[in-house]
Amino acid sequence: VQLVESGGGLVQPGGSLRLSCVASGFIFSDSDMSWYRQVPGKGREFVAFISPPGSLVYYVDSVKGRFTIERVNAKNTVYLQMNSLKPEDTAVYYCSTFNSGRYWGQGTQVTVSS
């Protein structure tokens, strides 16, 4: 299982970023996918979930209405569209799947600052 995130960076408050995660080594179209985030000194926090066909999504309350998770199974890719970003969204963002064990990508840094 390999998960490779990209798309992080520095953005001003109120700005947008789109994270991507390309998956390989498992049957992506059969697998739940999630995004998590982590700040130094804290545990990893759930952000968003999407079911295999993409029909079911969940979000942590703090990002509802601002973030959108979506997937393109033909590209083995899951996305996290992040709008109206706030400084408290600053974190390393990880995509994840469960396939006989929890797997994580290497993470991508998102920094929201003026």
N, C-alpha and C positions, 0 to 999 in steps of 0.2 A: 504494500500500500504506500503510495506516495501522494502527498498533497503539497502543492506549491502556490503560495499566496503572492499577490503583487497588487500594486495600486496605492499603497500608502504614501504618506508625505506630510508636508507642512501646509496647513490651510488656515485662513483667518476665520474667526467666529462668524457663523452664518453661511459659510461656504459649503461646498459639496466635494465628496470623493466617491469613487466607485472601486471597490475592492474585487479582485478576481481570485479564484482558487481553481487550479487545474488538477484533476485527479487522475490517478492511474493505478493499475495493479489490483483492481477489484471491479465488480459490476456496478458501475456508477448509477445506472438507471434503476437499480433495485435498492439503492441505499439512501437512508436518511442523511441529510447533511446539516451541519450547524456552524454558526460563527460564535466565537467566544472572544473575550478580551481580558487583558491583564495589565495592571499598573504595578510598578515596583512596590514590594512589601505587602501586596494583597494577593488573594487567591484568584484563580481564573473565573471570570464571570460569564454566564450564558448571555448571549445577545439575541440570537435568532435561530430558528429551525425551519427546515422545509422537508416535506415528505418526498418520496421518490418521484411521483408524477408531478409534484409541485402544487398540488391542490390544497395542501394543508400547511399553514405557516403559523409560527408563534414568535412573539417578541417579548423581551423584558420590558416592563412598563416604561422605563426611562427613555426608550428609543421609539416607542409606538408613535406612528404618525410622521416620523422623520426618516426612519430607515426602512428599506425594502429588500428582502431576500428573494432571489429568483435563481433559476437554474436552466441550463440548456443541455439536456441529456446527450444530444448529438455531438456536443463539444466537450463532454465530461467536465463541465465548468459550472461552478456556483458563484454567484455575485452577491455583493452587499452594497446597495446604493445608499449612501449616507448624505442626507440633506440637513440644512439648518444646524450644522455642527456647532457644538459647544465646547468650551475648554475641558469640561469634565468627560468628554468623549476621548480625550487623549489616552492612548493605551497601545499596547501591541495586540493586534488582532490576529486570531488564529481560526482557520477552518478545521473542521473535525468530522470524523465519521466513526461509526461503531461497526466493526467487522471482526467478530471473534476477539474483540478487544478495542479499546478506544485509541484512535490514531489522530495525530496532530500534524499540521504543517509547521514550517519554521517560524511563521509569524511575519507580519508586516507592521511597521511603526506608523501610527497616525498621531500627529501632533496638531492640536488646534490652539492657535495662539496669534495674537496681534503683534 
